[in-house]
Amino acid sequence: MNIRRITLALVSMITLSSSAFAGGYGGGYGDGYGYGQPDCKIVYETRYRTVTVTKYRDEVVTDYVEQECQVPRQITKTLYKQIQVPVVRTITEYEEKQIDKGYWGNQSYVDTYGCTASRKVWIPNICTIKVPCERQITEYVTQSVPYDVTETVYDTIVKKIPVQRTIQVPYDVVEQVPYQVAKKVCCNDIAAR
């Protein structure tokens, strides 16, 4: 924008200078002084003006944005399950038995001769008794048995993620901008020098 303004200003100056030279000096020498029409021409002189120009350069900047992330984590839990466990135990049972608790006693009798005699005879006494008898049996009982289970859980954390973007950074540059100045040079002026 600054260069464009300078260019327009230079064009305006050149136009005004040309008009001034053409209107003020064109054909004016020969009438009053008797020299005739001088040989003149317009000469453009290049000059330089120091200007400050704002330019832009690309620059990469890094911003950090917060983002939620899921982070896995292993945990171990203890669970219990019910199982049937065999248990052997001894029980006592009683069986009924009959035993003879008799005794020997004297018994009188008449022998073949007609005489009374005595002899030993067994007098029975049957009794019923209970005899203990042990035996083993197997039973199943329910028990809780622990076991470990590994599970994956996810924790939510917030991380700062770098994000790059390009921005335009202004900076000033001092430049020499050329412009032209119009001058009218006549041959008489050159000879006078």
Secondary structure by P-SEA (a helix, b strand, c coil): caaaaaaaaaaaaaaaaaaaaaacccccccccccccccbbbbbbbbbbbbbbbbbbbbbbbbbbbbbbbbbbbbbbbbbbbbbbbbbbbbbbbbbbbbbbcbbbbbbbbbccccbbbbbbbbbbbbbbbbbbbbbbbbbbbbbbbbbbbbbbbbbbbbbbbbbbbbbbbbbbbbbbbbbbbbbbbcaaaaaac
